[in-house]
Amino acid sequence: MEPIQKSEEEWRKELTPEEYRVLREAGTEAPFSGKYTSMTEPGVYRCKACGVPLFTSDKKLDSNESDPGLHGWPSFSDPAFAENVGTRPDNSNGMERTEIFCKHCGSHLGHIFDEKVNNEERKHYCVNSVCLDFEKEG
């Protein structure tokens, strides 16, 4: 799949101001403000900006089992469509993190963290709800 080539002006016209701030300017939505934080229905989570599939509900983490600092956003153990999710270093705001982004349109999605749950280490893909659309299964 070829990467999308759009100007920032085109993105501004297509996205709401909040979507643009998070997706295109690498912002973060307020914790617990997103509509997918507690979503449990089966389905596919797609990039809000371009529609490519990113995550599936079977990879969604139960926030009650995760690091309490990561509870405020929808989180996943793995991207279900790894070919659509990229990573890059993010040293903004005085922190060392790994950003996740949509490989098709370059939009910011959130960050990936390492965490330990029940003595098992795992990846924690922490995604802003505003970056996602949900397609219910069936």
HELIX and SHEET records of a PDB file:
HELIX    1   1 GLU A    8  GLU A   14  1                                   7    
HELIX    2   2 PRO A   17  LEU A   23  1                                   7    
HELIX    3   3 SER A   57  LYS A   59  5                                   3    
HELIX    4   4 SER A   63  GLU A   65  5                                   3    
HELIX    5   5 PRO A   68  LEU A   70  5                                   3    
HELIX    6   6 ALA A   82  ASN A   84  5                                   3    
HELIX    7   7 SER A   92  GLY A   94  5                                   3    
HELIX    8   8 SER A  129  CYS A  131  5                                   3    
SHEET    1   A 3 PRO A  53  THR A  56  0                                        
SHEET    2   A 3 GLY A  43  CYS A  47 -1                                        
SHEET    3   A 3 LEU A 132  LYS A 136 -1                                        
SHEET    1   B 5 SER A  75  PHE A  76  0                                        
SHEET    2   B 5 GLU A 120  VAL A 127 -1                                        
SHEET    3   B 5 HIS A 108  VAL A 117 -1                                        
SHEET    4   B 5 ARG A  97  CYS A 102 -1                                        
SHEET    5   B 5 VAL A  85  ASP A  90 -1                                        
END                                                                             
